[in-house]
C-alpha cells in the first residue's frame, strides 16, 4: 500500500467539522490557536506562537530539504456559531453563515498528514515547518508579521485554494490598495448650490473615467467602498473611497495605478478642488516555474495518484505571496473549497481526502 492509501476519510471529516465549529473570525483566533498548539504537541511537534498569534510547529525528519506547510486560522467576515451539515458527501453550513472551509480544510489536511506520520514512524519524510497564520483575510496580516529569519524551510506548499484537486497556482498578482479622499465645498443645496463643490459628483466623474474591472489577462482594478455626504440639503464637501489594483505584471500595475490617479486628479481639477490619494502596496507577485522544487514535487505527487494536474495563474493573494517574497518558493494547492466567502460555501469530503493523499505522498516520496 502507498502512504496515500492510509488516509482516513472519517478522521479527515471529523477534524474538519471540529475546526469549523470553533469561532475564529479575523482577530479572534486565540482559542483555535491554543487548540492547535495542543494538537501539534500530541503529534510530536515542537510548537511556538508569536506576538501576532501565528502558530508554528516543527517536526524533525531526514534529508537536506525542510518543507513548509501553511494554512490560516481565521475566517472571513464576522460569522460565528457555524453549524456544519453533511449532505451526500459534501459539507455545507446551515445556510445562514459561511462554512469556513477557507481555510480550515487546509488545517484538517495538515493534521491528517501529521497523524499518518505519527502512526507510521518507519516512513521517511523531510523536516517540516508548519505555519498557521492569523488575519489572512484582512490582507495577509499574520504572515506579514512572521519573523522569516526563524524559518528554515527551503520551499513550501500553501493549502489555501479552490478548484479541482490537482490545481496548483504557480503565479499570483501584486496588489496595491488605493485610499482616496475627494474634497469639495459645502453649500446649501436649495438656496445656493452654485457656491458649493459637490464631492460626490467629482468622485463619480473620476470613477466613470477610470479603467476598472478586468483590464487584461493579468490586471484588474476595483473601487469597492464609497462614503460621503451628510444630508440631502447639503452639497457634500468630502467623499472617501477605497479601491485596489492587481496585476501579475509590475509595469501594468504601475500603469493602472497611474490611470486611476490621473482620473481622480483630472476630475478634481475640472471642478476647482483637490483629491488626496494614498497607494498602499499589499503584497508582491510571484512566479514559480516547472523546474522549481514546489512545482516539481507537487505536480509529481498529484500525477502519481492519477489525479489531473491543473497548473493555473491566480488572481488573488495568499500567504504564499509573503513567503515567496521572503525567498521561500511556495505554491498554493486546492483543498476543494468552493463558493468561499459566501453562505453557499461548501466542500466535498473526498476532495479533502484527496488533498491529504497528495500531501502525504509529497512528504514521503521523492519527485
C-alpha positions in Angstrom: 0.0 0.0 0.0 1.1 3.5 -0.7 1.1 6.1 2.1 -1.9 7.8 0.4 -3.9 4.7 0.9 -3.8 5.2 4.7 -5.6 8.5 4.7 -8.8 8.1 6.8 -11.8 9.8 5.4 -13.7 9.6 8.7 -10.9 11.3 10.6 -10.5 14.0 8.0 -14.2 14.8 8.2 -14.3 14.7 12.0 -11.3 17.0 12.2 -12.8 19.4 9.7 -16.2 19.5 11.5 -14.5 20.2 14.8 -12.5 23.1 13.4 -15.3 24.8 11.6 -17.4 24.8 14.8 -14.7 26.8 16.5 -15.3 30.6 16.1 -12.3 32.3 14.6 -13.1 35.4 12.6 -10.0 37.5 11.9 -8.7 38.9 15.1 -10.4 36.2 17.2 -8.0 33.2 16.7 -6.8 32.8 20.3 -8.9 29.8 21.2 -8.4 27.9 18.0 -4.7 28.7 18.2 -4.5 27.1 21.7 -6.4 24.1 20.5 -4.0 23.6 17.6 -0.9 24.1 19.7 -2.1 21.2 21.9 -2.8 19.1 18.8 0.6 19.7 17.4 2.3 18.8 20.7 0.4 15.5 20.8 1.6 14.8 17.3 5.3 15.1 18.3 5.9 18.6 17.1 7.8 21.4 18.9 5.5 24.4 19.0 5.6 28.2 19.3 3.3 31.2 18.9 4.5 34.7 18.1 3.2 38.0 19.4 0.8 38.3 16.4 -0.8 35.0 17.3 0.6 32.9 14.4 1.1 29.2 15.3 4.3 27.4 14.5 5.0 23.7 14.6 8.2 21.8 13.7 8.6 18.1 13.1 12.1 16.6 12.7 12.8 14.4 9.7 15.6 13.3 7.4 17.1 14.8 4.3 18.5 18.1 3.3 15.3 19.9 2.5 12.9 21.4 5.0 9.3 21.8 3.7 6.9 24.5 4.8 3.2 23.6 5.1 1.0 26.7 5.5 -2.7 27.5 6.2 -4.6 30.2 8.1 -6.8 30.0 11.1 -9.1 33.0 10.6 -12.3 33.0 8.7 -13.6 35.9 6.6 -16.2 38.3 8.0 -17.8 38.1 11.4 -19.8 34.9 11.3 -19.8 32.8 14.4 -21.8 29.8 15.6 -21.2 28.0 12.3 -23.1 24.7 12.2 -21.8 22.4 9.5 -24.1 19.8 7.9 -23.1 16.9 5.6 -25.3 16.1 2.6 -24.3 13.5 0.1 -20.6 13.6 0.9 -20.5 17.4 0.8 -20.2 19.8 3.8 -22.2 22.9 4.0 -23.2 25.4 6.7 -26.8 25.5 7.7 -27.2 28.4 5.2 -27.0 31.5 7.4 -23.2 31.7 7.7 -20.1 30.9 5.8 -18.7 27.4 6.3 -15.1 28.2 7.0 -13.5 25.7 4.6 -11.4 28.7 3.8 -9.1 27.7 5.3 -9.9 25.1 7.9 -9.9 22.5 5.2 -6.2 23.2 4.8 -5.6 22.8 8.6 -7.5 19.5 8.6 -5.3 18.2 5.7 -2.1 19.1 7.6 -3.3 17.4 10.8 -4.2 14.2 8.9 -0.7 14.2 7.3 0.9 14.6 10.7 -1.2 11.8 12.2 -0.2 9.5 9.5 3.4 10.2 10.1 3.0 9.6 13.8 1.2 6.3 13.1 3.9 5.2 10.7 7.3 6.1 12.2 9.1 3.9 9.6 8.0 6.3 6.9 10.9 8.7 6.0 10.0 12.3 5.5 11.8 15.6 5.4 11.9 18.0 8.3 8.7 20.0 8.4 7.8 23.6 9.4 4.1 24.4 9.8 2.8 27.9 10.0 -0.9 28.7 10.7 -1.4 32.4 10.3 -3.9 34.9 11.8 -5.7 37.6 9.9 -5.0 36.3 6.5 -8.4 37.5 5.3 -7.5 41.1 6.4 -4.7 41.4 3.9 -2.2 38.6 4.9 -1.5 40.5 8.1 -0.4 37.5 10.1 2.1 36.2 7.5 3.5 39.7 7.2 4.4 39.6 10.9 6.2 36.3 10.7 9.9 36.6 11.6 11.2 34.9 8.4 14.7 34.6 9.9 13.3 32.0 12.2 12.2 29.8 9.3 14.5 27.2 7.9 12.2 26.0 5.1 13.7 25.5 1.6 10.3 25.6 -0.1 6.6 25.0 0.7 3.0 24.3 0.0 0.1 26.6 0.8 -3.1 24.7 1.5 -5.4 27.6 0.6 -7.0 27.5 -2.8 -10.1 26.3 -4.6 -10.8 24.5 -7.8 -10.5 20.8 -8.6 -8.0 18.8 -6.6 -4.7 18.9 -8.5 -4.9 22.7 -9.1 -1.7 24.5 -8.4 -1.4 28.2 -8.5 2.1 28.9 -9.9 1.6 32.7 -10.4 -0.3 35.3 -8.4 -0.5 39.1 -8.7 0.8 42.0 -6.8 -1.9 44.1 -5.1 -2.0 47.8 -4.2 -4.7 49.4 -2.1 -5.9 52.9 -3.2 -7.2 55.2 -0.4 -8.9 58.3 -1.8 -10.3 61.5 -0.2 -12.1 63.8 -2.6 -12.5 67.3 -1.3 -15.4 69.6 -2.2 -17.1 72.7 -0.7 -20.2 72.8 1.5 -23.2 74.9 0.5 -27.0 74.9 1.0 -28.3 72.6 -1.7 -31.5 74.5 -2.1 -30.6 78.2 -1.7 -27.1 78.4 -3.0 -25.8 75.1 -4.6 -23.7 77.1 -7.1 -21.5 78.2 -4.1 -20.6 74.5 -3.4 -18.4 71.9 -5.0 -20.1 68.5 -4.9 -17.5 66.0 -3.8 -19.8 63.1 -4.8 -20.1 64.4 -8.3 -16.3 64.8 -8.6 -15.9 61.2 -7.3 -18.5 59.9 -9.7 -16.9 61.6 -12.7 -13.5 60.2 -11.7 -14.8 56.7 -11.3 -16.5 56.9 -14.7 -13.2 57.9 -16.3 -11.2 55.1 -14.7 -10.5 51.8 -16.3 -12.0 49.3 -13.9 -12.8 45.6 -13.7 -10.9 43.2 -16.0 -8.2 45.4 -17.6 -6.4 42.5 -19.3 -5.5 38.9 -18.6 -3.1 39.9 -15.9 -4.6 43.0 -14.4 -7.8 44.0 -12.5 -9.0 47.1 -10.7 -11.9 48.0 -8.4 -13.4 50.7 -6.4 -15.1 48.9 -3.5 -16.1 51.4 -0.8 -17.6 54.9 -1.1 -18.6 57.1 1.8 -19.7 60.7 1.8 -22.4 63.2 2.4 -24.3 64.4 5.4 -27.8 65.3 4.3 -29.8 65.9 1.1 -29.8 69.6 1.6 -26.0 70.0 2.0 -23.7 70.0 -1.0 -21.1 67.4 0.2 -17.6 68.5 0.8 -15.9 65.2 1.3 -16.0 61.7 -0.2 -13.8 58.8 0.9 -13.2 55.8 -1.4 -11.2 52.7 -1.2 -10.1 50.7 -4.1 -7.4 48.4 -5.4 -5.4 47.3 -8.4 -3.8 43.9 -9.1 -1.5 42.6 -11.8 1.0 39.8 -12.3 2.9 42.3 -14.4 4.5 45.1 -12.3 4.6 47.6 -15.3 0.9 47.0 -15.9 0.2 47.5 -12.2 2.0 50.8 -12.2 0.2 51.9 -15.4 -3.2 51.0 -13.9 -2.5 53.0 -10.7 -1.4 55.9 -12.8 -4.6 55.8 -14.8 -6.7 55.8 -11.6 -4.7 58.6 -10.1 -5.0 60.7 -13.3 -8.8 60.2 -13.5 -9.1 61.4 -9.9 -6.8 64.4 -10.4 -8.4 65.4 -13.7 -11.9 65.3 -12.2 -10.8 67.3 -9.2 -9.1 70.0 -11.3 -12.1 70.4 -13.6 -14.2 71.3 -10.5 -11.5 73.5 -8.9 -10.9 71.2 -6.0 -8.3 68.7 -4.8 -8.0 65.0 -4.1 -5.8 63.1 -1.7 -4.5 59.7 -2.9 -2.5 57.1 -0.9 -1.2 54.0 -2.6 -0.5 51.1 -0.2 1.2 48.0 -1.6 -0.4 44.9 -0.1 1.7 42.1 -1.4 4.1 41.3 -4.3 3.5 38.9 -7.3 5.3 35.6 -7.7 6.1 33.1 -10.4 7.1 29.5 -9.7 8.4 27.7 -12.8 8.2 24.0 -13.5 11.9 23.5 -12.7 11.5 24.7 -9.1 11.0 22.3 -6.3 7.5 23.1 -5.1 6.1 22.9 -8.6 8.1 19.7 -9.4 7.2 17.9 -6.1 3.5 18.9 -6.1 2.9 18.1 -9.7 4.7 14.7 -9.2 2.6 13.8 -6.2 -0.6 14.8 -7.9 0.1 12.8 -11.1 1.4 9.8 -9.2 -2.1 9.4 -7.7 -3.8 9.5 -11.1 -5.2 13.0 -10.4 -5.4 15.6 -13.1 -2.6 18.2 -12.7 -4.0 21.7 -13.3 -1.4 24.5 -13.2 -3.1 27.9 -13.1 -2.4 31.6 -12.7 -4.2 33.2 -9.8 -6.0 36.5 -9.4 -5.9 36.6 -5.6 -3.3 36.7 -2.9 -2.4 34.2 -0.3 0.3 33.8 2.4 2.3 32.3 -0.4 2.9 35.8 -1.8 4.6 36.7 1.5 6.7 33.6 1.7 7.8 33.8 -1.9 8.8 37.4 -1.4 10.9 36.3 1.6 12.7 33.8 -0.6 10.8 30.6 0.3 9.3 29.4 -3.0 5.8 28.2 -2.4 2.7 27.1 -4.4 -0.9 27.1 -3.2 -2.8 23.9 -3.8 -6.5 23.3 -3.9 -8.2 21.7 -0.9 -11.5 21.6 -2.9 -13.2 24.6 -1.2 -15.9 26.2 -3.3 -18.1 29.4 -3.2 -15.9 30.7 -0.4 -16.8 34.0 1.4 -20.5 33.2 0.9 -23.3 31.4 2.6 -23.2 28.9 -0.2 -19.6 27.8 0.7 -19.1 24.1 0.6 -16.5 21.4 0.3 -16.6 17.7 -0.7 -15.2 15.3 1.8 -13.5 13.3 -1.0 -11.7 16.5 -2.1 -10.2 17.0 1.4 -9.3 13.3 1.4 -7.6 13.5 -2.0 -5.7 16.7 -0.9 -4.4 14.8 2.2 -3.4 12.0 -0.2 -1.4 14.5 -2.3 0.3 16.0 0.8 1.3 12.7 2.4 2.6 11.5 -1.0 4.6 14.7 -1.4 6.1 14.2 2.0 7.0 10.6 1.8 8.1 10.1 -1.9 10.8 11.9 -3.9 9.9 13.7 -7.1 
